[in-house]
Structures are given as structure tokens and as C-alpha cells.
Amino acid sequence: MRKTNVKKLVRMAILSAMGIVLMIWPRLPIIPAAPWLEYEMADVPILIGAFMYGPAAGFVITLVVSAIQAFTVSAASGWVGFVMHVIATGTLVLVAGTIYKFIHSRKGAIIALIAGALSMTAIMVPTNLFFTVRFWGAPYDAVVASIVPVILPFNLIKAGLNSIIVGLLYKPLSRFLKDHIVRG
């Protein structure tokens, strides 16, 4: 394995660890009608990894963080919670990472983050309709009724806040990781 691949893997591991820490703390409920839906910032280092190394790397970090989340803070949601988190964050990361890969500029980053946030929000509607009804036994009509007041705003707020944070931190954090972590 080449030295640059080892550096990349180490940096991806650091971003995964940061995602795990930010997944655990802080966790804040943001929709009073659904206190189980908590805002957390794990997507920030995951998106930074996708911007640094591409959408596939971002998706690998997503899988790592989602697996740890499934066995820790979200253990009660089981494999369904794991799959839903992978779908949500994976969509955000794959869309944003792909766009940024091809439009590698500040404007491209903004477009990528907006498209990723909107894609994550959109995919979570059918995801909730399928998984919440089929595997958690929620009535279909109740899930449909929660789309506008709960599902859409939660995902827009979570993806939007995380995207804004990435927009502010990407350049300084990526420079720090490249300049100071695993040099040589």
C-alpha cells in the first residue's frame, strides 16, 4: 500500500472518530412533536471526508459512523435505524460529494451542499413511509400526516445546519488534516 493511501485511510479514520463523537454529543431534539428525532453533527466530518476524498470515501465513513451509532446511542432502533441513517446520510454525502468532485470550487461546494440537503430531505419521505410503517408498525396515515410537520422540517434543519457548518469549516479543517495529520 502506498504511503498516500495510508495517509488517506488515517485521515478517514480520524473523520470517522470525529463523526462518532459528534453523533454522541450534542444531541438536541428540534421538533417538539417528535423528540426522538435529534439533531446531531456527525454528518459534518462525513461531508468533509466526501469533499476531501470523494463520494465513495464519504460513504465508507457514513457506514462506519452509522454502524457505531446502531450499537450505541440508537441501539433501540436496531437494523432499521442503521439502514435509515445510511440512506439519509448516504444520500447527502453521495450527492454533495459527487457534485463537488465535478465542480471543485466555492460555488460548487454551495451547490453541492444545497443539492445534498434537499436530496436527503426528499429521500427520507419514502424511506419513512416504507420503514416506519413496515418495520416499526406505525400506521401509514400517521406517517403521512407527519411528513409536513415533522419529517420534512427535521431533515431540512439537520442537513441545512450541517451543510452550513461544513461550508464554514471545510477549508480550514481539510488544510489542518493535510498539513498536520500523518505528514511525511
C-alpha atoms as one frame of an Amber mdcrd trajectory, in Angstrom:
protein
   0.000   0.000   0.000   1.353   3.390  -0.962   2.121   5.980   1.694  -0.596
   8.313   0.355  -3.222   5.560   0.735  -2.200   5.056   4.368  -2.451   8.816
   4.972  -5.878   8.883   3.380  -7.091   5.939   5.484  -5.739   7.501   8.683
  -7.452  10.808   7.884 -10.681   8.984   7.068 -10.417   7.158  10.407  -9.936
  10.490  12.186 -13.002  11.909  10.400 -14.953   8.765  11.388 -13.906   9.221
  15.013 -14.948  12.872  14.878 -18.295  11.780  13.421 -18.786   9.286  16.257
 -18.041  11.929  18.903 -20.371  14.434  17.219 -23.053  11.754  16.891 -22.969
  11.235  20.661 -22.747  14.874  21.718 -24.503  17.211  21.295 -27.880  15.585
  20.587 -30.781  18.006  20.560 -34.447  17.383  19.815 -35.560  20.101  17.398
 -39.165  19.177  16.563 -41.308  19.198  19.750 -43.838  16.795  18.192 -41.045
  14.227  17.610 -38.483  14.419  20.450 -36.924  11.115  19.329 -35.621  12.860
  16.210 -32.469  14.501  17.482 -30.117  16.856  15.709 -26.500  15.731  15.805
 -23.477  16.896  13.837 -21.990  13.561  12.742 -22.617  14.476   9.108 -20.125
  17.369   9.312 -16.895  15.298   9.301 -18.528  12.779   6.972 -19.209  15.530
   4.407 -15.703  16.903   4.895 -14.372  13.418   4.087 -16.527  13.304   0.941
 -15.220  16.706  -0.149 -11.605  15.730   0.563 -11.589  12.221  -0.908 -14.747
  11.847  -2.973 -18.228  10.434  -2.523 -17.118   6.804  -2.100 -14.850   7.723
   0.818 -17.669   9.758   2.338 -19.976   6.765   2.030 -17.427   4.498   3.757
 -17.224   6.982   6.643 -21.049   7.019   6.700 -21.103   3.225   7.079 -18.583
   3.311   9.939 -20.367   6.059  11.874 -23.812   4.533  11.239 -22.662   1.112
  12.470 -21.265   2.576  15.691 -24.464   4.609  16.136 -26.570   1.466  15.631
 -24.808  -0.277  18.515 -24.658   2.705  20.886 -26.983   5.715  21.081 -29.545
   4.289  18.641 -29.407   0.626  19.652 -33.169   0.567  20.273 -33.842   1.330
  16.601 -31.839  -1.742  15.548 -31.001  -2.558  11.962 -33.866  -0.402  10.689
 -32.337   2.702  12.271 -28.963   1.748  10.792 -30.424   1.388   7.291 -32.396
   4.634   7.580 -29.303   6.517   8.761 -27.231   5.093   5.909 -29.932   6.114
   3.431 -30.232   9.648   4.858 -26.569  10.474   5.341 -25.500   8.366   2.363
 -27.779  10.367   0.079 -26.475  13.669   1.468 -22.855  12.571   1.109 -23.117
  10.898  -2.301 -24.993  13.799  -3.892 -22.869  16.559  -2.325 -19.598  14.662
  -2.788 -20.318  13.883  -6.442 -21.258  17.449  -7.325 -18.223  18.871  -5.501
 -15.964  16.360  -7.252 -17.012  17.808 -10.631 -17.456  21.469  -9.610 -14.468
  21.859  -7.309 -14.944  25.494  -6.260 -16.660  27.522  -3.556 -19.706  27.877
  -5.802 -19.614  24.128  -6.437 -19.481  23.445  -2.696 -22.540  25.621  -2.113
 -24.458  23.944  -4.932 -23.336  20.520  -3.669 -24.409  21.175  -0.088 -27.809
  22.562  -1.113 -28.450  19.670  -3.507 -27.308  17.150  -0.892 -29.545  18.646
   1.814 -32.573  18.709  -0.493 -31.868  15.142  -1.669 -31.581  13.871   1.894
 -34.850  15.585   2.809 -36.630  14.168  -0.245 -35.392  10.576   0.193 -36.491
  10.468   3.821 -40.165  10.807   2.880 -40.436   7.429   1.085 -37.882   5.931
   3.479 -40.093   6.805   6.459 -43.233   5.673   4.651 -41.644   2.287   3.979
 -39.553   1.515   7.084 -41.612   3.231   9.769 -44.818   1.578   8.587 -43.468
  -1.844   7.635 -40.923  -2.470  10.416 -41.928  -0.207  13.301 -45.653  -0.704
  12.866 -46.658   2.950  12.652 -49.978   3.490  10.894 -49.493   4.658   7.304
 -51.884   7.594   7.794 -49.931   8.751  10.866 -46.669   8.740   8.923 -48.284
  10.607   6.015 -49.664  13.150   8.499 -46.156  13.668   9.920 -44.474  14.415
   6.580 -45.044  18.186   6.543 -44.872  19.000  10.265 -42.076  16.569  11.239
 -40.164  14.642   8.555 -39.524  17.491   6.098 -38.565  20.177   8.645 -36.381
  17.829  10.685 -34.359  16.702   7.684 -34.127  20.216   6.212 -32.924  21.639
   9.537 -30.451  18.823  10.209 -28.995  18.743   6.690 -29.101  22.542   6.400
 -27.282  23.225   9.679 -24.680  20.550   8.985 -24.152  21.917   5.474 -23.664
  25.460   6.796 -21.106  24.177   9.312 -19.288  22.276   6.544 -19.295  25.407
   4.401 -17.577  27.287   7.222 -15.140  24.573   8.341 -14.203  22.607   5.222
 -11.198  24.595   4.026  -9.516  25.173   7.412 -10.167  21.629   8.656  -9.070
  19.935   5.430  -5.888  22.036   5.395  -5.208  21.127   9.020  -5.704  17.419
   8.336  -3.458  17.527   5.266  -0.753  19.682   6.869  -0.607  18.298  10.392
  -2.078  14.802  10.495   0.113  11.987   9.201   2.725  14.096   7.481   5.845
  12.824   5.875
